[in-house]
Amino acid sequence: MDLTIPDKTIQESIMSKLVVIVAASLLTVTAFAGDKEHKEHATKTSAATFDSLDKNGDAQLSKTEAAADKSLADSFAAADTNGDGYLSKTEFAARTKS
């Protein structure tokens, strides 16, 4: 059984399409990898910031603790979704994602 493609134009067309498919696949994989690294970095950064603001170590931020970060202090009420007067790590992380 002969699997050779006799027409050179058809061979070039197939090779061109193959190159495009391989290139697109590589770009897709690279984009997904970059996105994952960005999310992991953002999560680590927000956790470190939360921990550095949580001066008394009670795993929540009071308005006084949040005052150390002007942006956080300005958006504290909106970020405090349960209205308890404190920001949990979840509330803090949700604020940094938006």
Stockholm file with secondary structure:
# STOCKHOLM 1.0

chainA/1-98         MDLTIPDKTIQESIMSKLVVIVAASLLTVTAFAGDKEHKEHATKTSAATFDSLDKNGDAQLSKTEAAADKSLADSFAAADTNGDGYLSKTEFAARTKS
#=GR chainA/1-98 SS CCCCCCCHHHHHHHHHHHHHHHHHHHHHHHHHHHHHHHHHHHHHHHHHHHHHHCTTCSSEECHHHHTTSHHHHHTHHHHCTTCSSSEEHHHHHHHHHC
#=GC SS_cons        CCCCCCCHHHHHHHHHHHHHHHHHHHHHHHHHHHHHHHHHHHHHHHHHHHHHHCTTCSSEECHHHHTTSHHHHHTHHHHCTTCSSSEEHHHHHHHHHC
//
